[in-house]
Amino acid sequence: MSVTIYHNPRCGKSRATLALLEKKGIRPRIVEYLKTPPDKAELKRLLRLLGMRPRELLRAKEAKKAGLDKPGLSDDAIIAGMVKHPIVIERPIVVADARAALGRPPEAVLKIL
C-alpha cells in the first residue's frame, strides 16, 4: 500500500497522525504542503478522494485572513485561493492508494488503511 501524508510539522494533529501511521509500521511519503503546495489538479484529486467540497477543506481562521470565507465564492475560486495560500488547507490529509481521509482526529485515517 502506498501512503502519503500532507503534513505540517508545526501542527499537533498532523504530528499525531504521522506518529500513528509510524506506530502501525507505515512509512508514508511525507509532503510538507506549505513548502511544496499542491497544484490545482492535485487539490481537485484530493477533494474527490475525500468526498469533500473545497469550502469543507478550509481552515476557518486562515480562510478568513485570505478572504476565502466569503459566501458565494465558487469552488474554482476557493481552489485557486488554496493554491495561492496553502496555509488555508485543513490538515493532515492522508492518502492510501485510492482513498483519502482527514486526520481530525488522527484515528480517522485508520479507516482507509
RODREN-794107 format. One record per residue (C-alpha): z, y, x; residue in one letter. Coordinates in steps of 0.1 Angstrom, whole numbers, padded with zeros to 4 digits, always signed. Example, Ala and Ser with C-alpha at 12.3 -4.5 7.8 and 13.67 -1.06 7.14 Angstrom:
# RODREN-794107
+0078-0045+0123a+0071-0011+0137s
# end
This chain:
# RODREN-794107
+0000+0000+0000m-0009+0034+0012s+0018+0060+0006v+0016+0098+0011t+0043+0124+0006i+0035+0161+0001y+0066+0173+0018h+0086+0204+0026n+0112+0196+0052p+0133+0226+0041r+0137+0212+0006c+0167+0189-0001g+0148+0169-0028k+0119+0164-0005s+0141+0152+0023r+0160+0129+0000a+0127+0114-0013t+0114+0108+0022l+0147+0091+0031a+0145+0069+0000l+0110+0058+0010l+0121+0051+0045e+0151+0031+0033k+0127+0010+0013k+0108+0003+0045g+0079+0026+0037i+0065+0048+0064r+0045+0073+0044p+0018+0096+0057r+0036+0130+0057i+0017+0161+0046v+0037+0193+0052e+0018+0210+0025y+0029+0245+0035l+0013+0240+0069k-0017+0220+0055t-0022+0232+0019p-0042+0210-0004p-0076+0225-0014d-0088+0228-0050k-0103+0193-0052a-0071+0177-0038e-0049+0196-0062l-0071+0185-0091k-0068+0149-0079r-0030+0152-0076l-0027+0167-0111l-0049+0139-0126r-0028+0112-0109l+0004+0129-0120l-0010+0133-0156g+0001+0170-0155m-0014+0203-0162r-0014+0229-0134p+0013+0250-0151r+0036+0220-0152e+0035+0217-0114l+0046+0253-0108l+0080+0262-0093r+0092+0289-0117a+0107+0314-0093k+0079+0312-0068e+0052+0313-0095a+0068+0345-0109k+0067+0361-0074k+0030+0351-0070a+0021+0364-0105g+0012+0329-0118l+0037+0328-0146d+0017+0350-0169k+0008+0334-0203p-0029+0329-0208g-0038+0321-0172l-0065+0294-0171s-0059+0261-0153d-0085+0272-0128d-0067+0305-0121a-0034+0286-0116i-0051+0261-0093i-0066+0290-0073a-0032+0305-0070g-0017+0273-0058m-0043+0271-0031v-0036+0307-0020k+0002+0303-0024h+0012+0266-0018p+0049+0275-0020i+0045+0276-0058v+0037+0239-0059i+0066+0217-0071e+0077+0191-0045r+0078+0165-0033p+0047+0146-0046i+0043+0110-0036v+0010+0092-0039v+0009+0054-0037a-0026+0041-0038d-0040+0055-0071a-0006+0065-0086r+0015+0096-0081a+0050+0108-0090a+0070+0139-0086l+0102+0132-0067g+0125+0151-0091r+0148+0132-0090p+0139+0113-0058p+0143+0080-0076e+0114+0089-0099a+0089+0078-0072v+0102+0042-0073l+0082+0036-0105k+0049+0039-0086i+0058+0017-0056l
# end
